[in-house]
Amino acid sequence: MPNDPAWTPEAVERGLDDFDAATLERLVRRANEEYWLLDRPTLPDPLYDRLVERLRRIAPESPVLRELGEPPPPGTPIDVKTAATVPPIRRFGAPVRHDRPMLSLDKVYDLHDLDAWAAKIDGAFMVMPKLDGVALAIHYLGGRLVLAATRGSGSLGEDVTRNVLEIPGVPRRIDADRLEVRGEVYIRLSDFRAVEASFANPRNLAAGTLKQKEGARDRIRLLRFAAWELVDDGFDTDEQRFERLRAWGIPTVEAEKVERAGLEDAIARWTDRRSEIDMEIDGIVVRADRLAEHARLGHTAHHPRWAIAYKFQGETGTTHVEDVLWSVSRNGVITPVALVSPVTLSGATIARASLANLTRFEQLGLRRGSTVEVTRRGGVIPYVERVVEPGDGPAFEPPDRCPSCGGPVGRRKIREAEFLVCERPEACTVARMRDLEHFARVLDMKGFGPKTLERMMEAGLVSAPEDFFRLRRFDLAALERLGEKSADNLLAEVERRRTIPLPMFLEALGIPHVGPKYARILAEHFRTLDRLRAVTREELVAIEGISEIIAGAVVEALAERAERIDALLEYVTVPPYEPPRPSAGGAPLAGKSFVFTGTLARMTRAEAQAAVAALGAATPAGVSKKLSYLVVGAEDRPSSKLRKARALVEQGAPIEILDEPAFYRLLDEARAAAGD
């Protein structure tokens, strides 16, 4: 079918409502072959879902609907008892027959359809993110993990036990005789970024790694497992099954129990959190909590009637490449970015999309006018996933000189990918500017914006982060359009950071992969900067949540930045880390959320966030209708956060907008209630 005239996303979209059953069957079979066997899907997921749903409506008995999923491997299927007697290495890749079929989920795309489905359910619901990974069944016999198999066709999967035994967090033994656990194998987005050059997306990498027969151990350790079902009828509710899984030490998908009246709020909550979740999710799963409902409703040949997937829309689309820019980072890496014709994805207009690195850029072979598929991974960062049509414009070529300083460029292999780099980043204005901007932003030093930093660099006042602490009043006051008052304000910001908390110091160093989350984890485990500078990869990997890639980056970066650290320590103090004390009276702000905008007089924004977090509150990144408080400091004009909060309040959202004195009164009351 190589020249099938219907085989483009645009043609399928146009003809979807007019295709007959035979055409739909042909197209679905081709889509399955591209996805499962060739690993080069033409159709984006939402369009494929609609294609299958159209076939299901007009030909519900079509045999193609029973062929969805991965074709099983050849051979005689094995079962749990057989697996217990044969070493995993000898049966790797063999077909496995599932005792109960691993069914797909039916899908809805809006709250109206979700509510119509929920009306058929009696009782509460379990709500959880829908991980975009590889479905897996794990079997324990006599308390020992004896078999792990992919979903495959639903009835027949593939033995991958040998590799699953190496996945961090999956227990090899549990205190139970015989059971089956089902869940998802995935790769965290933070881990994927280090190896994304050779793979289209985290799911493809997870699937390939899970099935590799001669795979590298470090790649297998990128995998993670999260359970979403315990195949056991000895419970009354889904919630009880999740509790039992966690009691056995088996990682589970984060899930919450909600009543029907709270279902829409739960969907909104998970949708808002999508950008914060360190894994690719493509929707939200809603399941009946009462297992009696599972039995009453049963299932079709394709999906259970007691569960459904609320799918995100618009996260993938096609557009045209207009140009390619090359952006210089703070460490001199030069990254390609595609300028594309504006396209709306996940409610945002996208005009730029990442090309990741030089390897990925060359693999794509972009031309001016190329039609490309763009995806917002995790609903946030737009990426060019693949070329749909090559286009006939001139091919884009990488620069032979640094776009910033005009200096020579080279190629550097960083793990799986090649990157274009400026060979003299210490003399590259843009690289040094980005480095200084990062340092000032993490330390929350107000006033050191790009224009001010540019003037300071031109005057020779700063070229490295330690130069901030050498600044003098008369040097700054002499800068064009600055003056004495502004100079005093800048120096006051610097003086506030003569003592830097360890997590903030680590983040400010610009270590790859180390943002606020991992900086805090490192500080909690090692407590002092001296201890961290002597840490080994092995010590880091032993920490839950630290992958080998992150461990390697930390060790290498601390060694490479040794001179910078020493220079900074001549001017600043990094005291031992002390974890926040638990409040004596509990968490009086539990269930509340705070967002801050503008400049606070008595504390930095980071300190304010830490203060409310210590009292149980959440500090999301943005304003949503679920926000409890927006705290507004000094602003030259209303910020976008304040404007959005006011608009939501007008629509009925229960957001309280606090000025700084009102916030401190609330904070003092909460501390008093906690006994602090």
C-alpha positions as CSV (number, residue, x, y, z in Angstrom):
1,M,0.0,0.0,0.0
2,P,3.0,2.4,-0.5
3,N,1.0,4.7,-2.8
4,D,-2.3,4.7,-1.0
5,P,-3.9,8.1,-1.8
6,A,-5.6,8.2,1.6
7,W,-2.4,7.7,3.5
8,T,-1.5,11.1,4.9
9,P,-2.9,12.6,8.1
10,E,-4.6,15.3,6.0
11,A,-6.3,12.8,3.7
12,V,-7.5,10.6,6.6
13,E,-8.9,13.7,8.3
14,R,-10.8,14.8,5.2
15,G,-12.2,11.3,4.3
16,L,-12.8,10.0,7.8
17,D,-16.6,10.4,7.7
18,D,-16.9,9.0,4.2
19,F,-14.6,5.9,4.2
20,D,-16.4,2.6,3.9
21,A,-15.6,-0.4,6.2
22,A,-13.2,-2.0,3.8
23,T,-11.2,1.3,3.5
24,L,-11.2,1.8,7.3
25,E,-10.0,-1.8,7.9
26,R,-7.1,-1.3,5.4
27,L,-6.1,2.0,7.0
28,V,-6.3,0.6,10.6
29,R,-4.1,-2.4,9.6
30,R,-1.5,-0.1,8.0
31,A,-1.5,2.1,11.0
32,N,-1.0,-0.9,13.3
33,E,1.9,-2.2,11.2
34,E,3.6,1.2,11.2
35,Y,3.3,1.6,14.9
36,W,4.1,-1.9,16.2
37,L,6.5,-3.3,13.5
38,L,8.1,-0.4,11.7
39,D,8.1,2.1,14.7
40,R,7.3,4.9,12.2
41,P,3.6,5.9,12.6
42,T,2.2,8.2,10.0
43,L,-1.0,9.1,12.0
44,P,-0.9,11.1,15.3
45,D,-2.6,9.2,18.2
46,P,-5.8,11.3,18.3
47,L,-6.5,10.7,14.6
48,Y,-5.7,7.0,14.9
49,D,-8.2,6.8,17.8
50,R,-10.9,8.4,15.7
51,L,-10.2,6.1,12.8
52,V,-10.6,3.0,15.1
53,E,-13.8,4.5,16.6
54,R,-15.3,5.1,13.2
55,L,-14.6,1.5,12.2
56,R,-16.1,0.3,15.5
57,R,-19.3,2.3,14.9
58,I,-20.0,1.1,11.3
59,A,-18.5,-2.4,11.6
60,P,-18.5,-3.5,15.3
61,E,-17.8,-7.1,14.4
62,S,-14.8,-6.3,12.1
63,P,-12.0,-8.8,12.8
64,V,-9.5,-5.8,12.5
65,L,-10.8,-4.6,15.9
66,R,-9.5,-7.8,17.5
67,E,-6.1,-7.3,15.8
68,L,-5.3,-4.1,17.7
69,G,-2.1,-4.3,19.6
70,E,1.3,-5.8,19.0
71,P,1.6,-9.1,17.1
72,P,2.7,-11.9,19.4
73,P,6.1,-13.6,18.8
74,P,6.1,-17.0,17.2
75,G,6.4,-20.2,19.2
76,T,4.4,-22.2,21.8
77,P,3.0,-19.9,24.5
78,I,4.2,-20.4,28.1
79,D,2.4,-19.8,31.4
80,V,3.4,-19.0,34.9
81,K,4.1,-22.6,36.0
82,T,6.4,-23.2,32.9
83,A,8.2,-19.9,33.5
84,A,9.0,-21.0,37.1
85,T,11.0,-24.0,35.9
86,V,12.9,-22.3,33.0
87,P,15.6,-19.7,33.6
88,P,14.6,-16.2,32.3
89,I,17.6,-16.0,29.9
90,R,16.4,-19.2,28.1
91,R,12.8,-18.1,27.5
92,F,13.4,-14.4,26.7
93,G,11.2,-13.3,23.9
94,A,8.9,-16.4,24.1
95,P,5.1,-15.8,23.7
96,V,3.1,-15.7,27.0
97,R,-0.6,-16.4,27.2
98,H,-2.4,-14.0,29.6
99,D,-4.8,-15.7,32.0
100,R,-7.1,-12.7,31.6
101,P,-6.9,-10.6,28.4
102,M,-5.1,-7.3,28.8
103,L,-7.7,-5.1,27.2
104,S,-7.4,-1.6,25.9
105,L,-9.4,1.3,27.3
106,D,-12.3,3.0,25.6
107,K,-11.7,6.8,25.2
108,V,-13.6,10.1,25.5
109,Y,-12.3,13.5,24.6
110,D,-14.6,15.9,26.5
111,L,-16.3,16.2,29.9
112,H,-19.8,15.7,28.4
113,D,-19.0,12.2,27.2
114,L,-17.1,11.4,30.4
115,D,-20.1,12.4,32.5
116,A,-22.4,10.3,30.3
117,W,-20.1,7.3,30.9
118,A,-19.9,8.0,34.7
119,A,-23.7,8.1,35.0
120,K,-23.7,4.3,34.4
121,I,-21.4,3.7,37.4
122,D,-22.6,3.2,41.0
123,G,-20.2,4.6,43.6
124,A,-16.9,6.5,43.6
125,F,-14.1,6.5,41.1
126,M,-10.3,6.0,41.1
127,V,-8.6,8.7,38.9
128,M,-5.0,8.5,37.8
129,P,-2.8,9.7,34.9
130,K,-2.7,7.6,31.8
131,L,1.0,6.8,31.3
132,D,2.3,6.7,27.7
133,G,4.5,3.6,28.2
134,V,4.5,-0.1,27.7
135,A,1.8,-2.2,29.4
136,L,3.3,-5.1,31.4
137,A,2.0,-8.0,33.5
138,I,4.3,-9.3,36.3
139,H,3.6,-12.6,38.0
140,Y,4.8,-13.7,41.4
141,L,4.8,-17.4,42.5
142,G,5.9,-18.5,45.9
143,G,6.7,-14.9,46.6
144,R,9.3,-14.7,43.8
145,L,9.0,-12.8,40.5
146,V,9.0,-15.6,37.9
147,L,7.4,-14.0,34.8
148,A,7.0,-10.6,33.2
149,A,5.3,-10.2,29.8
150,T,4.2,-7.3,27.6
151,R,0.6,-6.8,26.7
152,G,1.2,-7.8,23.1
153,S,-2.1,-8.6,21.3
154,G,-4.0,-8.6,24.6
155,S,-4.2,-12.4,24.8
156,L,-0.6,-13.1,23.9
157,G,2.4,-11.1,25.1
158,E,6.2,-11.5,25.0
159,D,8.5,-12.7,27.8
160,V,10.7,-9.9,29.1
161,T,11.4,-11.2,32.6
162,R,15.2,-11.0,32.3
163,N,15.1,-7.2,31.8
164,V,12.3,-6.5,34.2
165,L,14.3,-8.1,37.0
166,E,16.8,-5.2,36.4
167,I,14.3,-2.3,36.6
168,P,14.9,-0.2,39.7
169,G,12.1,-0.4,42.2
170,V,10.5,-3.6,41.1
171,P,10.8,-6.1,44.0
172,R,12.1,-9.5,43.1
173,R,10.4,-11.0,46.2
174,I,7.2,-10.1,48.1
175,D,5.3,-11.5,51.0
176,A,2.6,-13.2,48.9
177,D,2.2,-16.6,47.4
178,R,0.8,-16.0,43.9
179,L,-0.5,-12.9,42.2
180,E,-0.4,-10.9,39.0
181,V,0.4,-7.2,38.9
182,R,-0.3,-5.1,35.8
183,G,1.1,-1.7,35.1
184,E,3.3,0.5,32.8
185,V,7.0,0.5,32.0
186,Y,8.1,4.1,31.2
187,I,11.1,6.4,31.2
188,R,11.1,9.6,33.1
189,L,11.3,12.8,31.0
190,S,14.3,14.0,33.0
191,D,16.2,10.8,32.1
192,F,15.1,10.8,28.5
193,R,16.5,14.3,27.8
194,A,20.0,13.0,28.0
195,V,19.5,10.3,25.4
196,E,16.8,11.7,23.2
197,A,18.9,12.1,20.1
198,S,18.5,8.5,18.9
199,F,14.8,8.0,19.8
200,A,11.6,9.5,18.7
201,N,10.0,9.6,22.2
202,P,10.3,8.0,25.7
203,R,7.8,5.3,24.8
204,N,9.7,4.0,21.8
205,L,12.9,3.9,23.9
206,A,11.1,2.1,26.8
207,A,9.6,-0.5,24.4
208,G,12.9,-1.1,22.6
209,T,14.9,-1.3,25.8
210,L,12.5,-3.7,27.4
211,K,12.8,-6.2,24.5
212,Q,16.5,-5.9,23.8
213,K,18.3,-9.2,24.1
214,E,21.9,-7.8,24.4
215,G,21.1,-4.5,25.9
216,A,23.3,-2.2,27.9
217,R,22.6,-2.3,31.6
218,D,22.7,1.5,32.0
219,R,19.8,1.8,29.5
220,I,17.7,-0.8,31.3
221,R,18.2,1.2,34.5
222,L,16.4,4.1,32.8
223,L,13.2,2.1,32.9
224,R,10.6,2.5,35.7
225,F,7.5,0.6,36.5
226,A,4.2,1.8,38.0
227,A,1.4,-0.6,38.7
228,W,-2.2,0.3,38.0
229,E,-4.0,-3.0,38.7
230,L,-3.7,-6.0,41.0
231,V,-5.5,-9.0,39.4
232,D,-7.1,-10.3,42.5
233,D,-10.8,-10.6,43.3
234,G,-10.3,-10.8,47.1
235,F,-11.0,-7.1,47.6
236,D,-14.1,-4.9,47.7
237,T,-12.6,-1.8,46.1
238,D,-9.9,-0.7,43.6
239,E,-8.6,1.6,46.4
240,Q,-7.9,-1.4,48.6
241,R,-5.9,-3.1,45.8
242,F,-3.7,0.0,45.5
243,E,-3.1,0.0,49.2
244,R,-2.1,-3.6,49.1
245,L,0.3,-3.0,46.2
246,R,2.0,-0.2,48.1
247,A,2.2,-2.3,51.3
248,W,4.2,-4.9,49.2
249,G,6.6,-2.2,48.1
250,I,5.4,-2.3,44.5
251,P,5.5,1.1,42.8
252,T,2.1,2.3,41.7
253,V,0.6,5.0,39.5
254,E,-0.4,8.0,41.6
255,A,-4.2,7.7,42.1
256,E,-7.0,9.4,44.0
257,K,-10.5,8.4,45.0
258,V,-13.2,10.8,44.1
259,E,-17.0,10.9,44.2
260,R,-18.9,11.6,41.0
261,A,-19.6,15.2,42.0
262,G,-15.8,15.8,42.2
263,L,-14.9,14.1,38.9
264,E,-14.7,17.3,36.8
265,D,-12.5,18.9,39.5
266,A,-10.2,15.9,39.5
267,I,-9.8,16.0,35.7
268,A,-9.0,19.7,35.9
269,R,-6.5,19.0,38.7
270,W,-4.6,16.4,36.8
271,T,-4.7,18.4,33.6
272,D,-3.2,21.4,35.5
273,R,-0.5,19.1,36.9
274,R,0.5,17.6,33.6
275,S,3.5,19.9,33.1
276,E,4.8,19.0,36.6
277,I,4.7,15.2,36.1
278,D,8.1,13.7,35.2
279,M,6.7,11.2,32.6
280,E,4.7,11.4,29.4
281,I,1.0,11.1,30.0
282,D,-1.6,11.3,27.2
283,G,-4.7,11.4,29.3
284,I,-6.4,10.5,32.5
285,V,-7.8,7.1,33.5
286,V,-11.1,6.9,35.4
287,R,-12.2,3.6,36.9
288,A,-15.1,2.4,39.0
289,D,-13.8,2.0,42.6
290,R,-16.2,-0.8,43.6
291,L,-15.2,-4.2,42.2
292,A,-18.8,-5.2,42.3
293,E,-19.3,-2.7,39.5
294,H,-16.4,-4.3,37.5
295,A,-18.3,-7.6,37.7
296,R,-21.7,-6.1,36.9
297,L,-20.5,-4.1,33.9
298,G,-18.1,-6.6,32.5
299,H,-16.2,-5.9,29.3
300,T,-16.4,-6.1,25.5
301,A,-13.8,-7.9,23.4
302,H,-11.9,-4.7,23.2
303,H,-12.3,-2.8,26.5
304,P,-13.7,-3.0,30.1
305,R,-16.9,-1.1,30.6
306,W,-16.0,0.0,34.1
307,A,-13.0,2.1,33.0
308,I,-12.4,4.8,30.5
309,A,-9.5,7.1,29.3
310,Y,-10.1,10.8,29.1
311,K,-7.6,11.7,26.3
312,F,-5.9,15.0,26.0
313,Q,-6.5,16.6,22.6
314,G,-4.3,18.7,20.4
315,E,-0.9,17.7,21.7
316,T,0.2,16.6,18.2
317,G,-0.2,18.5,14.9
318,T,1.5,19.1,11.5
319,T,3.0,22.3,10.3
320,H,5.7,23.6,7.9
321,V,9.3,24.6,8.7
322,E,10.0,28.2,7.8
323,D,13.6,28.4,9.1
324,V,16.1,27.0,11.6
325,L,17.7,29.0,14.3
326,W,20.8,28.0,16.3
327,S,20.6,29.0,20.0
328,V,23.8,29.3,22.2
329,S,23.4,27.9,25.7
330,R,25.2,29.0,28.9
331,N,27.8,26.1,28.4
332,G,28.4,26.9,24.8
333,V,26.2,24.1,23.3
334,I,24.5,25.3,20.1
335,T,21.0,23.9,19.8
336,P,18.9,23.9,16.6
337,V,15.3,25.3,16.9
338,A,12.8,25.1,14.1
339,L,10.7,28.2,13.3
340,V,7.4,26.7,12.1
341,S,4.1,28.1,10.8
342,P,1.9,28.7,13.8
343,V,0.0,25.7,15.0
344,T,-2.3,25.3,18.1
345,L,-1.3,22.4,20.4
346,S,-2.9,21.8,23.8
347,G,-4.4,25.3,23.8
348,A,-1.2,27.2,22.9
349,T,0.0,28.6,19.7
350,I,3.3,27.1,18.8
351,A,5.8,28.9,16.4
352,R,9.0,27.3,17.6
353,A,9.9,23.6,18.2
354,S,13.0,21.9,19.5
355,L,15.2,19.9,17.3
356,A,17.2,18.6,20.3
357,N,20.7,18.4,19.0
358,L,22.9,18.0,16.0
359,T,22.3,14.3,15.6
360,R,18.5,14.7,15.6
361,F,18.8,17.7,13.2
362,E,20.8,15.6,10.7
363,Q,18.5,12.6,11.0
364,L,15.5,14.7,10.1
365,G,17.0,16.2,7.0
366,L,14.9,19.3,7.1
367,R,14.3,21.6,4.1
368,R,12.5,24.9,4.0
369,G,8.9,24.1,3.6
370,S,9.2,20.5,5.1
371,T,5.9,19.3,6.6
372,V,6.7,18.1,10.1
373,E,4.8,16.6,13.0
374,V,5.2,18.6,16.2
375,T,4.3,17.3,19.7
376,R,4.2,19.1,23.0
377,R,5.9,16.5,25.1
378,G,4.3,16.3,28.5
379,G,2.0,19.1,27.3
380,V,4.8,21.6,27.6
381,I,7.9,21.6,25.3
382,P,7.2,21.5,21.5
383,Y,9.4,19.0,19.6
384,V,9.7,18.1,16.0
385,E,9.0,14.4,16.0
386,R,9.3,13.5,12.3
387,V,9.1,14.7,8.8
388,V,5.8,14.0,7.1
389,E,6.7,15.4,3.7
390,P,10.3,16.4,2.8
391,G,9.4,19.6,0.9
392,D,11.3,21.0,-2.1
393,G,13.0,24.0,-0.6
394,P,16.8,24.3,0.1
395,A,18.2,22.0,2.8
396,F,19.2,23.5,6.1
397,E,22.8,23.2,7.1
398,P,24.5,23.6,10.5
399,P,26.5,26.8,11.0
400,D,30.3,26.6,10.6
401,R,30.8,29.5,13.0
402,C,29.3,30.3,16.4
403,P,26.1,32.4,15.8
404,S,27.0,34.5,18.9
405,C,30.7,35.2,18.8
406,G,31.7,34.1,15.3
407,G,34.3,31.8,16.7
408,P,35.0,28.2,15.6
409,V,32.5,25.4,16.3
410,G,33.1,21.7,16.9
411,R,31.2,18.5,17.5
412,R,31.0,16.9,20.9
413,K,29.6,13.5,21.7
414,I,27.5,13.6,24.8
415,R,26.4,10.0,25.5
416,E,24.1,9.0,22.6
417,A,24.1,12.2,20.6
418,E,26.4,14.7,18.9
419,F,26.1,18.4,19.8
420,L,27.4,21.5,18.0
421,V,29.5,23.6,20.5
422,C,31.3,26.9,20.5
423,E,34.9,26.0,21.1
424,R,35.6,29.2,23.1
425,P,32.5,29.6,25.4
426,E,34.5,31.6,27.9
427,A,34.8,34.3,25.2
428,C,31.3,33.8,23.8
429,T,29.1,36.7,24.8
430,V,25.8,34.8,24.6
431,A,27.1,31.8,26.5
432,R,28.5,33.9,29.3
433,M,25.3,36.0,29.4
434,R,23.1,32.9,29.7
435,D,25.4,31.6,32.5
436,L,25.1,34.8,34.4
437,E,21.3,35.1,33.9
438,H,20.9,31.5,35.2
439,F,22.9,32.3,38.3
440,A,21.1,35.5,39.1
441,R,17.7,33.9,38.4
442,V,18.2,30.9,40.7
443,L,19.5,33.2,43.5
444,D,16.5,35.5,42.9
445,M,18.7,38.6,42.6
446,K,16.4,41.2,41.3
447,G,17.5,43.8,38.7
448,F,20.1,41.7,36.9
449,G,18.1,41.4,33.7
450,P,19.6,40.9,30.2
451,K,20.0,44.6,29.4
452,T,21.7,45.4,32.7
453,L,24.0,42.3,32.4
454,E,24.9,43.3,28.9
455,R,26.0,46.7,30.0
456,M,27.9,45.3,32.9
457,M,29.7,42.8,30.6
458,E,30.6,45.5,28.1
459,A,32.1,47.5,31.0
460,G,34.1,44.5,32.1
461,L,32.4,44.3,35.5
462,V,31.2,40.7,35.3
463,S,32.2,37.7,33.2
464,A,31.6,34.9,35.7
465,P,29.2,34.4,38.7
466,E,31.7,35.2,41.3
467,D,32.1,38.7,39.8
468,F,28.6,39.6,41.2
469,F,30.2,39.6,44.7
470,R,33.1,41.9,43.6
471,L,30.8,44.7,42.4
472,R,31.3,48.2,43.9
473,R,28.9,51.1,44.1
474,F,31.0,53.6,42.0
475,D,31.5,51.0,39.2
476,L,27.8,50.4,38.9
477,A,26.7,54.0,39.2
478,A,28.9,54.9,36.3
479,L,27.0,52.6,33.9
480,E,24.8,54.2,31.4
481,R,21.1,54.6,32.6
482,L,21.8,53.1,36.0
483,G,22.5,55.8,38.6
484,E,23.3,55.6,42.3
485,K,19.9,54.4,43.6
486,S,19.8,51.5,41.1
487,A,23.4,50.7,42.0
488,D,22.4,50.5,45.7
489,N,19.5,48.2,44.9
490,L,21.7,45.8,42.9
491,L,24.3,45.7,45.7
492,A,21.6,45.0,48.2
493,E,20.4,42.1,46.2
494,V,24.0,40.7,46.1
495,E,24.4,41.2,49.8
496,R,21.3,39.2,50.5
497,R,23.0,36.2,48.9
498,R,26.3,36.2,50.8
499,T,24.8,33.1,52.5
500,I,23.4,30.6,50.0
501,P,21.3,27.5,50.9
502,L,22.9,24.3,49.6
503,P,20.0,23.3,47.3
504,M,20.0,26.8,45.7
505,F,23.8,26.8,45.3
506,L,23.7,23.4,43.5
507,E,21.0,24.6,41.2
508,A,22.8,27.9,40.4
509,L,25.9,26.0,39.3
510,G,24.0,24.9,36.2
511,I,24.6,21.1,36.6
512,P,22.8,19.2,33.8
513,H,19.5,17.8,35.0
514,V,19.8,19.4,38.5
515,G,16.8,21.7,39.0
516,P,15.1,22.4,42.3
517,K,13.9,18.8,42.8
518,Y,17.2,17.1,42.4
519,A,19.1,19.9,44.2
520,R,16.9,19.3,47.2
521,I,17.3,15.5,47.0
522,L,21.1,15.9,46.9
523,A,21.2,18.3,49.8
524,E,18.9,16.1,51.9
525,H,21.2,13.1,51.4
526,F,24.7,14.7,51.8
527,R,24.0,17.8,53.9
528,T,27.2,19.6,53.1
529,L,28.9,20.9,50.0
530,D,32.2,19.3,50.9
531,R,30.5,15.9,51.2
532,L,28.9,16.4,47.8
533,R,32.1,17.3,46.1
534,A,33.6,14.0,47.2
535,V,30.5,11.9,46.2
536,T,30.9,8.9,43.8
537,R,28.5,7.7,41.1
538,E,27.8,4.6,43.0
539,E,26.7,6.6,46.1
540,L,24.4,8.7,43.9
541,V,22.8,5.8,42.0
542,A,21.9,4.2,45.4
543,I,19.6,7.1,46.1
544,E,16.0,6.5,45.0
545,G,15.2,8.7,42.0
546,I,18.8,9.3,40.9
547,S,19.5,7.5,37.6
548,E,23.0,6.6,36.3
549,I,22.7,9.5,33.8
550,I,22.0,12.1,36.5
551,A,24.7,10.6,38.8
552,G,27.3,10.8,36.0
553,A,26.3,14.4,35.2
554,V,26.6,15.5,38.9
555,V,30.0,13.9,39.4
556,E,31.4,15.3,36.1
557,A,29.9,18.8,36.6
558,L,31.2,19.1,40.2
559,A,34.7,18.2,38.9
560,E,34.5,20.6,35.9
561,R,33.2,23.4,38.1
562,A,35.7,23.0,40.9
563,E,37.5,26.3,40.1
564,R,34.2,28.2,40.0
565,I,33.1,26.7,43.3
566,D,36.3,27.6,44.9
567,A,36.1,31.2,43.5
568,L,32.5,31.6,44.8
569,L,33.4,30.3,48.3
570,E,35.8,33.2,48.7
571,Y,32.8,35.5,48.8
572,V,29.8,33.4,50.0
573,T,29.0,30.8,52.6
574,V,27.1,27.6,51.9
575,P,26.0,26.3,55.3
576,P,25.1,22.6,56.0
577,Y,21.6,21.8,54.9
578,E,19.0,21.5,57.6
579,P,15.7,19.9,56.5
580,P,12.5,21.9,57.4
581,R,11.3,21.0,60.9
582,P,7.8,19.3,60.9
583,S,5.3,21.7,62.4
584,A,4.3,20.8,66.0
585,G,0.6,21.4,65.2
586,G,0.5,19.5,61.9
587,A,0.0,21.2,58.6
588,P,-2.5,24.0,58.9
589,L,-2.1,25.0,55.2
590,A,-2.7,21.4,53.9
591,G,-4.9,21.4,50.9
592,K,-4.1,25.1,50.1
593,S,-2.0,26.4,47.3
594,F,0.0,29.6,46.8
595,V,1.4,31.4,43.8
596,F,3.6,34.5,44.2
597,T,4.0,37.4,41.8
598,G,5.9,40.7,42.0
599,T,8.7,41.5,44.5
600,L,8.2,40.8,48.3
601,A,9.9,43.1,50.8
602,R,10.6,40.8,53.7
603,M,11.6,37.6,51.9
604,T,12.4,36.3,48.4
605,R,9.9,34.4,46.4
606,A,11.8,31.1,47.0
607,E,11.7,31.8,50.8
608,A,8.0,32.5,50.7
609,Q,7.3,29.3,48.8
610,A,9.4,27.3,51.4
611,A,7.5,29.0,54.2
612,V,4.1,27.9,53.0
613,A,5.3,24.5,51.9
614,A,6.6,23.8,55.4
615,L,3.1,24.3,56.6
616,G,1.6,21.8,54.2
617,A,0.7,24.1,51.2
618,A,1.4,23.4,47.5
619,T,3.2,26.0,45.3
620,P,2.2,25.3,41.7
621,A,3.9,27.0,38.9
622,G,0.9,28.9,37.5
623,V,-2.5,30.3,38.2
624,S,-5.5,28.0,37.7
625,K,-9.1,28.0,38.9
626,K,-8.1,25.6,41.7
627,L,-5.6,28.0,43.2
628,S,-6.2,29.1,46.8
629,Y,-4.1,32.3,47.0
630,L,-2.3,34.6,44.7
631,V,0.2,36.8,46.7
632,V,1.0,40.0,45.0
633,G,4.2,41.9,45.8
634,A,5.4,45.2,44.3
635,E,4.8,45.4,40.6
636,D,5.4,48.1,38.0
637,R,2.2,47.0,36.3
638,P,-0.2,44.0,36.7
639,S,1.5,40.8,35.9
640,S,0.0,38.1,33.6
641,K,-0.6,36.0,36.8
642,L,-2.6,38.8,38.4
643,R,-4.6,39.4,35.2
644,K,-5.4,35.7,34.9
645,A,-6.4,35.4,38.6
646,R,-8.7,38.4,38.3
647,A,-10.4,36.9,35.2
648,L,-10.9,33.6,37.0
649,V,-12.4,35.3,40.0
650,E,-14.9,37.1,37.8
651,Q,-15.8,33.6,36.4
652,G,-16.5,32.4,40.0
653,A,-13.1,30.8,40.9
654,P,-12.5,31.0,44.7
655,I,-9.1,32.5,44.4
656,E,-8.1,35.0,47.2
657,I,-5.7,37.7,46.0
658,L,-3.5,38.9,48.9
659,D,-1.2,41.9,49.2
660,E,2.0,41.4,51.1
661,P,0.8,42.5,54.6
662,A,-2.3,40.2,54.3
663,F,0.0,37.3,53.3
664,Y,2.2,37.8,56.4
665,R,-0.8,37.9,58.6
666,L,-2.0,34.6,57.2
667,L,1.4,33.1,57.5
668,D,1.8,34.2,61.1
669,E,-1.7,32.7,62.0
670,A,-0.7,29.4,60.3
671,R,2.6,29.3,62.2
672,A,0.8,30.0,65.4
673,A,-1.7,27.2,64.7
674,A,1.2,24.8,64.0
675,G,2.9,25.7,67.3
676,D,5.9,27.3,65.6
